[in-house]
Amino acid sequence: MSALAQRSLVPEILDELAADDARAQRSRRDLARINALMFQAPIMASLMRKFIARPPARILEIGAGDGTFMLKVARRMARDWRDVELTMLDRVGLVTPQLTADFAGLGWTVKTVTADVFDWAEQADGRSFDAMTVNLFLHHFDDGALLRLFSLLRLKAPLILATEPLRAGLALAATRLLPVIGANDVTRYDAVQSVRAGFRGTELSDLWSAAGGMPLEERRAGPFSHVFAGASPAGDVP
């Protein structure tokens, strides 16, 4: 059996560092470049165009980080989507006033929520979103935690779109090239763990189904990414 046949979760260094730690700040800059190399923003924008039939009023981004990823997505969508209210959820508050202003220039309004996603999902009020997006976040959780998370999230919006690491040999081999772009030790270590904890096949679809949702699509996207789209049954979302 291949070493990548099963998901393997090991704690990532960045998750343990303080937000203002110099190594963490450097790693987040590395991650922005890695997102670009993986084409995550155009992949997410493509999923939005495919599965969101009309311009949404409210979007929830889970694991938003510093917001730069979704800003790149918004720039691709803003010509057709105006007056979008984007709620950015993360356990660490990293979104800056400048980033909020950048969204405003696109006609988007940003709201930030600093909370653990499980705590938020259990306590959030009944106001629903039109869609939820997730980028390089779900792979941090084992299957049991994902099943619990999906059971909570499917009540918040009729649609979830995710772009995650692909668990594959080529993606793992590519992590050895990170020194070429100047990635620091945190990024180099965490990238390997992210690939080993990533997804393939119908793993997310199976969990979404077990949580009561309806999978729409799950596939490889390019050499390094894995995408998933899932719907909530009618009547689930307030």
Summary of the structure (lengths in Angstrom):
residues: 238
radius of gyration: 16.9
end to end distance: 44.3
largest distance: 51.0
contacts: 767
relative contact order: 0.18
helix: 45%
strand: 20%
